Amino acid sequence: MKIITCCKIVPDEQEIQVLPGKELDLTKASWKISQYDLNAIEAAKKLSAEIPSTLTALSIGNSNALEGSKIRKDILSRGPDELSLVIDDTHHFSDSLETAGAIATALKNSDGFDLVLCGTGSGDLYSQEVGVQIGALLGIPTVNNVTNIKVKGNALEVERTLEDEIEVLEVSIPAVLSVSSDINIPSVPAMKEIMRAGKKPVHILDIALTDVAS
């Protein structure tokens, strides 16, 4: 199974300063993986350990966020076999449809996939719409608020937690799942995983995003 886990790189909220005019100053904030995408990466790592699979992390953003070796190493130390990046300074990716369009474009230009995992939202905007929109743009099944994933033959059995019940759904692949933060507790990479991360491949994808919705 080819698994792709999406991760957004966002400013560390603890380092964002509020200016006297109530504008946010991000210039001194370092970059980190969105907290909710850590759940997606952890879910992907667990799934890839249970079945024969390859695990690719995919991130799209500007050069300030993605060109640092520290953030790349942080992503790869958490389980992915490789990292694919789309670096674009002409888009702000400031709304969910623009972000979903960029991810869908990257996936269409990939070598194929069976499962795409996203966090329930992002640490900066938290629109909770990107995963659903990716599935709609690709025309494949999508489920949000997923709290458990099992492989059953050529399909997936997923649990989706609602307000007063838990749905159990069978989903054909390829599919897009947005996982809830309740699905797991992201593990902290061990030193050996951090050391191995520096040897894992990083691919810069040359993809035109001129047609991405904004």
Number of C-alpha atoms within 10 A of each C-alpha: 16 16 22 27 28 24 25 25 25 19 19 18 14 8 14 15 15 11 9 7 6 8 9 11 12 15 10 11 15 17 20 20 21 20 21 23 27 24 27 28 29 20 25 28 21 14 18 18 13 10 10 9 16 17 24 24 25 23 24 22 22 18 12 13 20 20 14 11 9 12 17 25 20 17 24 26 22 22 23 24 18 20 22 20 21 22 20 19 11 10 16 12 20 11 15 23 21 20 25 24 22 28 24 20 19 21 17 12 12 11 7 12 18 16 20 27 26 30 31 26 24 22 20 15 11 15 13 17 18 25 28 22 21 28 20 15 14 18 11 15 16 23 18 23 21 24 19 17 21 13 14 12 8 11 15 18 16 22 21 20 18 10 5 6 8 12 12 14 13 14 20 17 17 22 21 26 26 29 29 22 20 13 18 16 11 17 11 9 15 10 10 9 16 17 14 12 21 16 12 15 13 17 11 12 15 12 14 12 17 10 10 17 14 15
